[in-house]
Amino acid sequence: MNAAQRRLARDPNLRDAIRQAEGNPDGAWQHDVSRRTFLKLTGFAGGGLTLGFYLGTPSLALGQETADEFSPNAYLRISTDGSILIYNKNPEVGQGIKTAFPMIVAEELDADWNDVRVEQSVISEALYGRQVAGGSRSIPNSWNELREAGATARAMLVRAAADQWGVPITECSTADSVVTHAPTDRQLGYGELADAAAALPVPDAGSLTLKSRADYRLLGKRITGVDNEKIVTGQPLFGIDTSLPGMVYASYLKCPATGGRVQDANLDEIRALAGVRDAFVIEGNDVVTELMPGVAIIGDSTWATQQARASLRVDWDESEASTDSWSRLSDEALSLSGRAGSEVVRDFGNVDRAFETAEQTLEAFYSYPFVSHAPLEPQNCTAWYRDGRMEIWAPSQTPQRAIQNVANVLGISEDRITLHQTRIGGGFGRRLMNDYVCEVAAIARRVGAPVKLQWAREDDMAHDFYRPGGFHSLRGALDSAGRLSAWDDHFITFTHDGRIPVSGGSMRGGEFPEGLAGNYRITQSMLPLATPTGPWRAPGSNAIAFAVQSFHHELAVAAGRDHLEFLLETMGEPRWLDEGNEEALHTGRAADVIRLAAERAGWGRQLPPGRGLGLAFYFSHEGHFAEVADVSVDDDRRLTVHRVTVAGDVGPIVNLSGAENQCQGAVMDGLSAMLGQEITMENGRVQESNFHQYPLMRMNNAPVVDVHFIQSEYAPTGLGEPALPPLAPAVCNAIYAATGHRVRTLPLSRDGFHV
């Protein structure tokens, strides 16, 4: 038994991975693992240094041998030719993680970035731990592990060089994929040392010395995305690009009202159409995140199936389907305003007493709509069922959960399902759910050939997991000095089960200005809802920030105070709001980004009539962000957003180019949503079907986005989401500064504004 076989024999997780790779998931463990399996799992051949790691375990290093002997979970491979292969384990959804993760490894490795090649890893919890794109958690969850991955390899390469030269390790240094012994001016490249390093024991993680930010050579620079050239030249990377020999195409029609079932359909007529191979009903399991009932059409092309759908007639049983009405729900919410909610969510100090003794009080009612994720790549997935096994090519944000979902739908074990992660053409939280994956899996099991399921834009709009709308009946109190003395928010949201708020529609602890207003209360009312909801970029905060930061500005105006001064006063002295919890809001960090945004935007400068500046701050996904919007409004309420100045603190920046892109994208996404996007339901049916009713912002309306970072010494946090929440209140506060008109309802088109 060789070294790798001994290691695998001791590790049940790796044995399971090998069994799956060999196509024998239930078989007895065999010690004579094939070379083909090793190469399949590691993705390379030849000599060199390979390192494997488990995320979330006390000791990350599993060991190293040459590629002929060692197979598992390699993050890092240094070949004898000097090339460096780094695997990205998490889904790439446009957030830049496929570039950022390898950069972290390469920084601690002291690698020349030109030597690095990046590939997407296999999906395997046994090998990689949790693989998910969501919540801006990728960097904070993997930061230390990835740094240790690179540092471990660097330490082994230095040891190999020191042994070869017969010199102390302390006399050796690394840079640009080279180990140098300065006293003798000798150098060895990483490729030259790879085999020798592979024979060394793996150092304990506690013995590693990680770099300080002052020593970074790669992190913090602008690095182009590793897939950029392939994207702009149209190379196949995305789920929608998947093509397999003998592939057929599928379309799947569900009831437009959630919960409806197929009663009858003209299937024989559909099967007789040109290009159609079959049509059949799928009963589903009535789990909205997995498989709802519908009609599948199989054809020779996506065009053929979409054309056939135009002739499909389905009688739906809607006895248990949604009857949601946005107009009715809005009226019910308005009737609840002006009083406390039935449930107390948070209550600090003595709110009632503060209002009784206040110098001035203010009330306002804010509302915002349901919105769709509307990724430019509609939902799609490819599946192939054969020999009792399911193979899937999926643009999923939660690939491991997708495997679980498919196993549940098909009633097969997870080890009989293989999922290949593709690049994702936009997710924003939509692809945290895997209904489209389950649909194609159910179809593929009946077809016997590779099947690509492609949703139309209308499907995507009608069957989303929407960002829920919401309502805030707000009251604020000011003392005799014009300071904020009390805050009272009756939050009106929705519930699916009568017990808890819907996904994306809750107010958790820590929402501004909790901990900042001495007297603070949130009460809650929940209206019944059947329409599916889910996380949308910066869940909860994306809409709550509009209401609370706009109302905070209202209070500043009522007090006759400059908003910058009023906001900084609200923050108070620098402190953690939750002492000892570095994931909480820090008022000093908040004040710093507020001052930076205001300074860079020229806060306080004179502007012509009809033009104004608006400021907002929000703490979201552990990111402190302030934004200033510079807008003008003409007599016809035509809105021009000239510039948005963004200031953020998320700790050290990994890739400056990617970080700037995320902030720019958040501003564009937030502005697009607030201008004219809303999802409305009547009789359970979504009324908007495509972009003619759900407009995206056009390039000629895009503002200049000026991004600045405070690169603090705190642990890095994510960037995909926290720059979005301050955008809407900053723009609305600027509209007030320009016109004196207060926006309390989104989208802006509801208030007569247009671009």
N, C-alpha and C positions, 0 to 999 in steps of 0.2 A: 504494500500500500504506500503510495507516494505521499508527500507532505500535504498536498491539497486534499487528497482523499481522506487522510487522517483528520484534517480540519473539518471537512464536510461531515464525516461520520460523527463528530462530536456535536454538530450544530443542526438541530431539527428544522429550523427555519430555512437554512440553506439546502438541506436535503429536500424539503418540499419544493423549493424553487427549481432544483435540478430535476426532480420527478416531473414537474410541469413542463420544463423545457424538453425533456425526453418524450413527452406525450404519454407518460405512465403515472398519472397522479395518484392512483390507488395502489400501485404495485409495491412490492417489498423493496427496501433500500438495497441498492447494489453498489459495492465499493468501486467497481471498475467503470467510473464515469468516463464517457467518451471525450476525446479531444474535440469533436464537433460541438458537444454541449458546452464545453469551456469557452470555445471561441464564439458560440452563439450568445452566451451571457456576457462575455467581456467585450465582444465587438472588435477584436483585433488579434493579430497573430505576430509571432516574432518575439525576441527577447526584450528585456527592459524591466522597468519598475512599475508595479501596479499596486495601488492602495485601495482597500475597501473599507467602508464605514457604515455603521448603523447610526442614524440620527436618533437622538433622544436616549442613548444608552450611556452609562457612566464611562465606559472605555470605547472610544470610537474605532480604534484600529483593530481590524480583524487579522491582518497579516499581509504578507506579500511573498510572492514567488514569481518566476517567469510566467508568461502567459500560457505556456504549455502545461503549467501545473496548478495555476490558481484561477478560480472562476468568479467569485461572487462580487456583486455590488460595487464595482470600481467607480469612484468619482474621478480618479486621476490616473493617467497612464503616461509614462515617459518612455519613449522608444529609443532604441540605440542610435537611430538617425537624428535624434535631437527633437523630434516632433513631440508635442504634448497634447494629449486628448483629455478634455474635461467634459464630463457629462452634466447636463442640467436636468435635475429630477422633477421640477415643477412645471405645470402647463404654462406655455407662453401665450398670453392673451392680449399682447400689445403693451403690457406693463414693463417690458424690457428685462424680465428675469432671466431669460436665456443668455443674455449678455452679462448681467450683474452678478449672478451666482459664479460663473467662471472667473470673473474679475476678482472676486474676493479670494478664491483659491489661488489665482495667479499672483496676487499681491503678496500673500504670505509665502508663496513659493519663490518669489523673486524671479518670476519667469519673464522672458521677453514676449510681449503679447503677440508679436508676429509669429512666434513658434506655436501658438495655441490654436487648436481646432476644437470646435464645440459640437456636440451631438446631443439630441434628446435621449434621455434614458428610457429603459423599459419601465413599465408600470408594475410595481411589485412592492407591496407593503412589507413583505419578508425581507427584501433587500434594501429598501430606501426609507422605511417608515412612512409617515403621512405625506402624500403628494397631492397638493391642492393649490389653486389660485383663488384667493378670496380674502376679504377683510384686511388687506394691506399687511398680511402677516408673514409673507415669504421671507423677507430680509430679517425682521426681528427674530423669527423662529429658527433661522438657520445660520445666523451671523457667526456665532462662535464655532459651530461645528465645521463650517466651511473654512474658517480661518485656520482651525486646527488641522484640517486636511492638507492645506498648503504648507503649513509650518512643519508638519510631520515629515512630508517628503523632503523639504529643504534640509531639515536636520539630518536625515539619512544620507542625502547627497553630500553634505559637508563632512559627515563621518567617513564616508567612502573615500573622499578626496584626501582627508587628513591621514587616513590609514595608508593610502597609496604613497603619499609623500613622506610619511613618518614624522608628522608635525602635530602640534597641539591644535585642537579644534578652534580654540580661541584666536588663533592666528589666521583663520580662514574667514572669508566673507563671500557673499553672493550678490549678484546683480545680473539681470538680462540673460538668465539661463546659463550662467557661468559661475563656477567656484574659483576664487582667487586666493593665492597665498602671497600676500603683499611682500613679506621679507625677501622672498626669492623670485618674485614676479612670475610665478608659475600659474597657469590657468588650465582648467578642465571644464569642458562643456557638460551639461546635464546628460546628454546622450552618451557621452563617453563613460559616464559614471553609473548609468542606469543599471547595468547588470550587477555591478559590485554592490550598489545600494540595495538591490533586491535581495541580496543574501544576508543582509543585516537584520537584527531584531528591531521591531517597531518600538520607538521610545514611548514611554508613558506620557499621556497628555499633560500631566502635571509638571513635566520637565521642560515643556516647550516655552519658548519666549516669543510672545506675539508682538508684532510691531505696534508702536505708537503712531498716532495720526501724523506726527511731524515727519515720520520716516516713509510715508506712503509715496511710491513712485507712480502707481497706476490709478489707485482709487482717487476719486475727486476730479479726474480729468474727463474730457469729452471723448467718449469712445463710441464709434458707430456701431449700430446693432449687428450682430453676427449674421443675421438673415437679410439684411437690407438689400444687398445686391441681388439675392435670389428673388426678393419680393418685387423689386422694380423691374426685373427682367422676366417676371411672370413664371418663375419655376414653381413646380407643385410642392406646396408646403401645407396648405390648409385642408381641412376636412372636405371641403367642396371640391378639391382637386383630386381626390382619391379615385383611382381607376384600376380595376382588376380584370384579368382575362375572363371572358364569358359573363361579365357583369350585366345584370338587369337593373331596371330602375323602378322606383316605387313612389307613389303618392298616397297620403293617408288623410282622409276626411273625417273630422270629428264634429259633433253637434256644436253649433255656434253658442249655445247656452250650456255652460258647464253642468255636467251631470246627466245630459240627455243620452238616450240609448237608441241603437238602430232597431227600428220596428220592421222596415221593409226597404228594399232598394232594387233598382232595375239592373241587376247584375248581369243577366243574360245579354241584355242590350249592350252593356259596356264591354263584355268579353268579345263581342262580335266586331268591335271597332278596330280600324287599322292600327297596327303597332301595339295593341294590347294583348298580353299573354294570359292574364287572369285577373279576376276581381273577386273579393270575398270579404265577409264580415269578420271582425275580430271583437270578441265580447269584452276583452280587457279585464282588469282586476279592480276597476273603480278607484284606484289610487291616483290622484291627479298628477303626482310627481312621477308616476311610472307609466301605466297603460290604461287610458280611457277608451271606451268603446268607439268603434269607427269602421270605415270601409277602406280597404287597401286595394289599390289598382297597380298591377305589375305590367310594365311595358318595355319596349325596346329602347326607349329614350325618355329623358325627363319631359321633353316636349310632348311625347305621345301620351304620357300619363296625365299631364296637366290639361291637354286638350280633351281627354276622355272625361276628366272631372267636370268639365263644362256641361257634359251630357248626363252626369250622374244625378239621379233623383232619389232622395232618401226621405222616408217618413220617419220622423224622430218621435220617440216616446219621451216627452218632457215633463212627465208627472213628478219627477224628482229633480228637475233641472233648476238652475238659478233663475230667479225673477228680479234680480238686482236692478235698481234704477238710481242713477246718480242724481237726478233732479229730486227724487223723493228723499234720498239720503241727505242731500244738502239742506232741504227744508227741515228735516228732523233735527239736524245739527244746529241750525239757526234757532230753532225753538228751544234748545237746551242752553243757549248762551245767556250770559248775564247772571248765572247762578253757579254754585259749586257742583262738581260732579259727584256721582254716587259713591265713588271709591277714592280714598286718599292714597296717593302714590308716595309723596314725600311731604313732610311737614316739619319745619324748623322754626324756632323762635315763637313769636306770638303775632301772626299775620293780622288777625282781626284788630288787636290793640294798636298795631302800627298804623292801620288805615284810619282808626278812630282819631289818632293824634297827629296824622299827617298834615303838613302845610298844604299839600296839593296831591290830588289823585287823578288817575287817567285810566280809561277803559278803551279797549279796542277788540275787534273780532277779525281774525285772520283765517284764510282758507287757501288750500292748494289742492290740485287735482291728482287723480291717478295718472301715472305715466308709464309708457312702455320702454323696454330696454332698447328695442329697435337696432340690434347689431347689424352692420352692413352685410355680414355673411349670415343669411338666415340659417335656421337650424337644419342640420344635415348629419348623416352618419351612414357608414357602410358596414355591413355584417355578412359573414359567411358561416353557415352552419353545416358541418360535415363530421361524420364519424362520432356523433355524440358530443362534439365540442363546438363552441361558439368563438369566432374570431371577429374582433370589432376594430374599426378605425374611426376614432371619435374626437371631435373638437370639444372636449369636456373640461370644465374647470375642476371637476371632482371625479377623476377617472376611477379611483378605487371605489367610491360610492356607486359609480355607474356599474361596475362589476357586481356589486351587491344587489343593485336594483334589478339587473338582468337575471341574476340567479333567482331572485324572488319571483319574477314574472314567469320565467320558464320552468321553475321547479328543478333546476340542476345545481350542482355544487359549484362554488366559485372557482375551484381549481380546474374546472373544465371551460373557463372563459379567459381568453387572452384579449387585452385591449392595447392597441397601439395609439399613443398620444399624437395628435396632429397639432399644428399651430392653429390658433383660433382667431377668426376675423371679427373680434369684438365680443365681449361677454357682459361686462358691467354688472355681473351677478346673475344674469339669465341662465348661463350654462352651469350654475351650481346645481340646477335640476337636470335630470337626465331622461325626461319623458321621450324625447326624440330617439335616444339610444334604445330604450325599451321597445319603442314602436318598430324600429327596423329589425331588432332581434326577434320579435314575435313574427314579423313577416318572413324573415329569412328562414326560420325553422320550417315554414310551410313551402318554401320555394325550391330549396336544394341547389342554389347557385348564389354567387356573391350578389348582394342587393344594396344599391345606394338609394337611401331615402332623402329626398330633397323637399323641404318646405318651401312654399311660395311666400312672398312677403305678406300676403293676406293671412296665411296660416300663422305667421309669426306675430302679427298684430292681434289676431283674434284669440290666440291661445298662449298668451304670455303669463308670467307670474309678476303682476304689475306692482310698481311702487304705489302703495296705498295713498289715497288722498287723506286729508286731515283738517282739523279745525282747532283753533286756539282762542278761547275767550279769556283775554288777558286783563289784569288790573295791576297798576303800579302805583307806589306811593313815594313822595318826595318829602324830605324834612325841611325845616326852615332855612337851611343852608343850601338847598337845592341838591341834596345828595339822595341817592337811592336808598330808601328805608324798608321797602317791602315789595314782594313780587308774588303774584297769585295767578296761576295758569290753570284754567279748566280745559283739559285736553280731551277732544272728542275724536275717537278713533273707531276701529271696527274689530269684530271678533268672528271667528269661524265656529267656535265651540261654546260661546257664552261665558268662558272662564278667563281666557287670556287674550291679549291683543293679537291681531294678525301679524305675520312675518313682515318686518319693515315698518310696522305701525305702532311701536311702543316708545315710551319715554323712560329710559333707564336712569339710574342715579348718575349724577355728575353733569347733567345738561346745564349750560349757562342759564342763569347766574347762580346756580346752587353753590353754596359755600362762600359766595361773594355778597349776596344780600342777606343781612342778618335775620330777616324774617322772610321765609320762602315756603311756598306751598304749591304742590301740583295735585289736582284732583282729576278724575278720569271718568268718562262715560264711553260705553262701547255699543255701537250699532251692529246688528247682525248682518253678515255678508257671506255670500257663497262664491264670489269671484276670487280666483286664486291670486295670491300676492306673494311677494318675495323681496329679497334684498336688491336694491338698486344703488349704484355707486355712492358710497358713504351712507349706508342704510340709516334711516331715522334722521340723522344730522342733516342730510341733504335738504330736507324740507323744514325741519324744526328750526334750523338756523335762520331761515327767511323770516319766520314769525318773531322769534325772540330777539334777534339782532335789529330788526326793523322797529320793534316796539321799544327796545332800549334807546334807539335814536329818537323815537317819539318823546320819551321821557327827558332826554337831553334838551330837545327843543322846548318842551314845556317848562323846563327849569331855566331856560335862557342861557344854557351852557354850550360851549364848543364840544362837539361830540368826541373829539380826540381826548380832550381833558376829562370829560365825563367817563369815558371808557377806561382810561388809565386809573382814574380815581376808584372806579368799581373794582379793578384788579387789586388795588391795595399794595401792601408790602410784599416783597418776593417771598414765596413759600409754596410748598406742596399743599394742595387742597386736601389730599389724603396723606398725611405725614408718613414718610417711609415708603410710599408707593410711587415709584418712578414711572408708572404707567398712567398716573393721574395728571391733571392740569397743574402746571407750575406758573404762578402768577408773574414771576420775573421773566420767564421765557415768553409768556404771552405779551407782557409789556414791551419786551425788546422787539418782537416782530411787528407789533402795532406801531411803535416809533419808527422802525425801519421802513415800513410800507408808507407811512405818512410823509417821512422825509423824502423818499425817492419819488413820491407822487407830487411833491410840492404843495403839501397841505397848507391851506390858509392863503394861497395866492389869489389874486383878483382874476375873475373870469367874466366874460361878456354875459349879458342877459340871455337866459335860456340854456345856460351851461352850468354844471355843478359837479362837485366831488362828493362821493359817498364812501364811508368807511364801515367795515365790518370785521369782526374777529370770530373765529370758532376753533374749538379744540375737538378734534375728531380723529379716531384711530391712532391716538397717541401723537398726533401731529399738531403743532401750534401754528396757525396760519392767520394772517391778516391781509386784507385786500382793500385797495382803493380804486373805485371806478370813476372814470372821467367821462361824463355823458352830456349830450345836448339834446334838447327837445324843441321842435318847431311848433308853430301855431296849430298845425294839423296833427299833433302828437306823433310825428315821425321821430323815432328814437335813433340816435347814433351813439354807440359806445366807442369812444375814441381810443381809450387805453385802459387796461387793467394792470395795476401794479400789485404784485404778489410778493409777500415776504413770509418765509417759513422756517421753522426749526424742527428738523427730524433727525438731529444728530449728524454724524459725518455722512457726506454724500458719497455713494458708491460710484455712480456714473453720472457725471454732470449733465451730459447730453440727454440721457434717459430721464434724469430728474426734472430738467427743464421741460422736456416733452410731456411728462405726466402733468405738470402744473398747467402748461398751455392747453393740454387736452381737457383737463378738468374745467378750466374757464370756458372753453368752447362748448363743452358738453352742458355745463350749467346754464350758459347763456342761451343755447339752443332750446333747452327745456323750458326756461322761464318765458321765452318770447311768445311761443304759440302752441306748445305741445300739451295736450290733455287727452286722456282716455275717458270716455263717457259710456255708460251702460244703460240700456233700456230693455226691460223684459229679459234680463240676463245676457243680452247680446251687446258686444262692443260695437259702437257706432263707427269708429274710425277703421279704415281698411288698408290704407297705404299712405305714402308720404304727401299726397295731394291734400289729405285731411290732417296729417300729422307732420307739419313742415320741419325740415332740418334747416339750420342756419346755413346760408350760402357764404362763399368765400368773400364776396364783396362787402359783407356785413361784419366780417371778423375784425375785432379790435387788435391793436398792438398789445401783446402780453409781455410785461417786463417782470422777470422773475429774479428774486434775490433770496439767498439762503444764509442763515446764521449756522455755521457748522460747529455746533457745540460739542462738548466732550461726552454727552450722554450717549447711551447705546442707540444705534440707528433704528428708526421705525419706518413703516411703509409710506409710499407716496402715491399710490394709485387713487386714493380717495380723499385725503384730508384737505386738498386744495379746492374742492368743489363747494362745500357748504357756505363759505363767506361770500360767494359770488352774487347770489340773488339779493341778499340784503344790501350789499355794497351798491349794486346798481339801483335798487329801489330807493335807498337813502340819497343817492345822487339825483334821481328823478325829483325827489322832494326839494333838494337844494336848488335845482334848476327851475322848478315850476311852482313849488308850494303845494303840489298834489301828493297825497299820501297813498301809496299802493298797498292794499291789504289783501288782494286776491290775485292769485296766479292762475293761468298765464297772463302776461301783460296784455295780450290781445283782448282779454275779457274787460280790460279797462280802457280800450280804445287805442292803445299804443301799437305802432307798427314800424317796420324798418324799410 
